[in-house]
Amino acid sequence: MPPTPETVEVDFIAPRHLAGGGDPAWITVPLHRACGWSHGNDPLMPRVLLSSPDQKALLRLEPDPDGQWWMLSHAAEPDRLAWYASFGARMPVELIAAATDTLTDPAPPAGADPDPYEPLQRIGWSPAAADNGLVSPDGTAYLQRLGSAEEPGAWFVTATLGPDRPVWQARFGAHTPARLVTAFTAALADPKPVPRIDSGRSLPTGDPNVVTRRTTDVLAVYVAGALEERVHSLAARHAAPPTSPIPSRQPPAKNNRSR
């Protein structure tokens, strides 16, 4: 009788902005292996520094109990001022990855800049009390842009469980390319749950009225291979496009249990 395949218990969390941070390797490994970003090697420092091949962009991940853990900065270019984006420790890596994947896309779409508000408005985010703001239907996330139409300022996206319980904040400098901010808001608007293996420790709240957690036993080989598949997918962007779309592989579930 063949051995039973090993499985891993995975929680699928919604809404995704309250799923906890996740594995930083989801961002750092593809940047290095698929996009050619280089890194230093200082094992005595609790930080990661990655720089783009052209040395214009720098990603810094450093534990900071009083500030943002992730900082992405970009040098000025002839047609654009320098810009930055930063992300809090409990920011889901899937949201940060949406921005870094867009930044490293070798063939960004041409045309007018996309509207960062549009993905959120499409799923029912409504105007907030603050100027230029939107708030999610459940009130746990909001977006605001400082400044005015004539002089637009920085973007702020905040997840919160109440006035005195902020979970994380994303900040995009005034000169951050709109396509990066839009990629972030589109990932934030995505209703698809995100997987977590350690959700018991990483979830900012277990309140079933706020967070939905569906537990599924997934084959361990698929859990272990998810990052490798992501690396291959991003690396393929630098090659010639396939003649027909290749469907993504979905890990088969052994059984489902709702919590």
N, C-alpha and C positions, 0 to 999 in steps of 0.2 A: 504494500500500500504506500503510495507516494506521500511524502511529508506534507502537512498543511502549510501553504504559503504564510509567511510571517506578515502580520498586519500591524498598523500603527493607528492609534485612536486620534483622530483629527477633529477639531471643532471648527465649524464654519460660522463666522460671526457677521451679523448685520445689526445696525448699519456699520459699514466698514470704518468710518472715522472714529468709532469707539472700540476698535478691535485690539488696541495695544500696538506697541512698536513693531514686533516681528523681528526677523533675523536681518541684521545689517548687511550680511553677505548678499542679500537679494539685490543690493545696490552696488556694493564695492567690487564684488567678484566679476560681474559683467563689465563694469567700467574698465577693469584691468585686462581681463582676458578677451573680451569681445570688441572693446573700443580703443584699446591701446593706451589707456591711462597708466602712468608710472607711479610707483609708490616708494617711499623711503622705508628704511628698516631700522627701527629703534625699539627693540622689545621692552625697554625699560620705561617707555612712555605709553600711557593708556590712551592713545589716539591713533587715528589713521589719516594720512595725507595722501591724496591722489591728485596728480596734475595731468591735464590733457596733452596729447601729442604736440600741439602747437604752443604749449606752455601759457595759454591765455586764460584757462579755467583751472580753478583749484577747488577741490572738495575736502573739507576738514570735518572729521568726526571726532569729537572730544567730549567726554563726560563733563558737564558743567551744571552743578546743582542749582545755579542761579540764572541760567540763561539757556540759549538754544544750543542743542547738541550738534546739529548739522549746520555747516555753513558752506554755501556754494558761491564763489565769487568769480567774476569775469572781468578781464582787463578791457580798457577802452579800445574801440576799433574806429576806423576812419568815418564810418557812418553811424556810430552808436557810442554813447557814453558808457563808462564802466557801470556794472550792475552787480547785485547780489541777491541771494535768496537764503533764508535760514529756516530751520525746522526744529521743533521741540522733540524731547526724548520719546514721548509717547505717540509721536506721529507714525501712523502705519507706513511701513516701508513701501507698500504698493503705491501710495500717493507721491512719495518722493521720487520713486522710480519713474513715474509718469513724466516728471519734469526732466530727469537726467536722460531718459530714453529719447525725449524730444530734442534735447540739446545735442546729443550725439548722433542724431539721424543724419546720415550723409546726403540725403536727398529731401530736405524739408519742402513742404508744399509751397508753391508760388502763389501769388495773389495777395489780396488785402489781409491785414492782420485779423485773426479771429477775435471774437468777443468773449472774454472770460466769464461774463455774466450769463451767456446764453445756455450753457449746459445746466446750470442751476435753475434758471427760470423755466426750462423745459420740464423739470420734474417737480415744479410747484414751490420753489423758494419764492418768498414774497418780500416786498420792500421792508427794510428795517427802519427803526426810528432814526438811526444815524444816517447822515448824508451818504449817498452813493452806496448804501448797504443792502444786503439781502440776508434773510434768516431762513433756516430750514423749517419744514413743516412741524417737526417735533421740538423745535427750539433749542436743539443741542449743538448747533453750528451756525456761524454767521460769517459773512464776508463784508469787508468795507474797503473802499478806496479813498484815501485822503486826497486833499487838493480840490481842484475844480476842472471843468472841461478845458479851460484855457491853460491851466498849469496842473496837470494830473500828478498825483503823488504816489506813495507806496501803497501796496495791497496788503491787507491783513486778513487772514482766515483763522478763525478760532473755534475750537471744540470745547464745549463746557457742559458741566452737569448742574449748573446753577451759578448765580452771581459770584459766589465765593469758591467755586470749584472748577477752575479752568483745567482742561486736560492737556491741550497742546495749542501751539500757535504757529502758523506759517507766515513768513514775512517776505514780500517780494519788493525790491527797490523800485523806484519810479521808472527806471530805464530797463527793467527786465523785459525781454522780448515777450510780446503778448501771447505768442504761441506756447511758451513755457507755462505761463499762468493759466492759459486755457486748457492745456494738457492736465494740469493739476486739478482744476475745477471739474473737468470731464471725469477724471478718476474718482473725485469726491462724489460726483453725481451717480456713478455706476452703482446700480442696486445689487450687483452680484456680491455675495458674501466672500470674505477672505478667510483662508485657512490659518489656524493656529494650533500648535501642539501644546503650548504651555499657557493656554488661556486662563487657567485658574490663577496664575500669578500676574499675567499681563493686563487682564481686563480692568479698566478703570472703574467699572461697576458690573455687578452681576444681576442687577435689577431686571427681571424679565419684562417689565413694562417699558424698558428703555433699550435693552440689548436682547437679540435673539441668538441663541447658540444651539446649533444642530450638530450632534456628535455622530461621526461616521468612522467605521473601521476601513482604512484604506491600505492596500497592499504596500508594504514597506519599500518595495523597489520603485514605486511611483513617487513616494514621498522623497526618497533619496535622490531621484533623478530629476526632480522639478527644476532645481537650480541649473543643472547641466543643460536641460532642454532650453531654458531661458537664455543661457549663454550662446548656444548654437543659433537660436532664433535671431538674436541681436547681431551676431557675427555675420549671418547670412545677408544682412542689409547691405554689406559692403561688396557682395557678389552680384552677379547678374540676376535679375528677378526671374523666378520660375515662370513657365508658360501658363501654368494654372495654379490657383491657390492650393496650399497644402493645409488640410484641416488639422487643427491642434488636437493632440491626443488627450483625452479625458481619462483620469484615473478611475478605474471601476471601483465601485463601492461594494463592500461585503454586506453591510447592513446599516440601517439608519435608526438613530434614536434621537428624539427631540428632548431638549432640556429647557 
